[in-house]
């Protein structure tokens, strides 16, 4: 369970919503949190959520099509003493 302290302005706005929607303050706050989450997180794609992790170790655009050659080059460098 979580307790939230609200100033008078927010509390009075919630009271207006409670009267309009014929529901409880808890339900109004739950809906507000879900809408906030959907707006900030829910609408983001998987790429947007992890974009700071992608390309972290290089930015070669053709890596997916040339990975075998790059791997062979690295192995040859390592073992060609």
C-alpha positions in Angstrom: 0.0 0.0 0.0 1.2 3.5 -0.8 0.2 6.7 0.9 0.2 10.0 -1.0 0.1 13.5 0.4 -1.7 16.0 -1.8 -1.9 19.7 -1.5 -5.3 21.4 -1.2 -5.4 22.3 -4.9 -4.9 18.7 -6.1 -7.2 17.3 -3.5 -10.0 19.6 -4.5 -9.6 18.7 -8.1 -9.8 15.0 -7.2 -12.9 15.7 -5.2 -14.5 17.3 -8.3 -13.6 14.2 -10.4 -15.0 11.9 -7.7 -18.3 13.8 -7.9 -18.4 13.8 -11.7 -17.4 10.1 -12.1 -19.3 8.8 -9.1 -16.2 6.8 -7.9 -13.6 6.9 -5.2 -10.4 9.0 -4.9 -8.4 5.8 -5.1 -10.0 4.9 -8.4 -9.2 8.4 -9.8 -5.6 8.2 -8.7 -5.2 4.6 -10.1 -6.6 5.8 -13.5 -4.3 8.8 -13.5 -1.2 6.6 -12.8 -2.2 4.2 -15.5 -2.7 7.0 -18.0 0.6 8.6 -17.0 2.4 5.2 -17.5 0.8 4.6 -20.9 1.8 8.1 -22.0 5.4 7.8 -20.9 6.2 4.1 -21.2 3.3 2.2 -22.8 3.4 4.0 -26.2 7.2 3.5 -26.6 8.5 0.8 -28.8 11.0 -1.8 -27.7 13.6 0.1 -29.7 12.9 3.3 -27.9 13.0 1.7 -24.5 16.5 0.2 -25.2 18.0 2.6 -27.7 20.6 3.7 -25.2 21.9 0.1 -25.2 21.9 -0.5 -28.9 25.1 0.3 -30.8 27.0 0.6 -27.6 29.9 -1.4 -28.9 30.2 0.0 -32.4 28.2 1.7 -35.0 28.9 -0.4 -38.1 25.8 -0.3 -40.2 26.7 -3.3 -42.3 27.6 -5.6 -39.4 24.7 -7.9 -39.9 25.7 -8.6 -43.5 29.5 -8.7 -43.1 29.9 -10.3 -39.7 31.5 -13.5 -41.0 34.2 -11.6 -42.8 34.9 -9.4 -39.8 35.1 -12.4 -37.6 37.5 -14.2 -39.9 39.7 -11.1 -40.1 39.8 -10.8 -36.3 40.6 -14.5 -35.9 43.4 -14.3 -38.6 44.9 -11.3 -36.8 44.9 -13.1 -33.5 46.4 -16.4 -34.8 48.8 -15.2 -37.5 51.9 -14.8 -35.3 
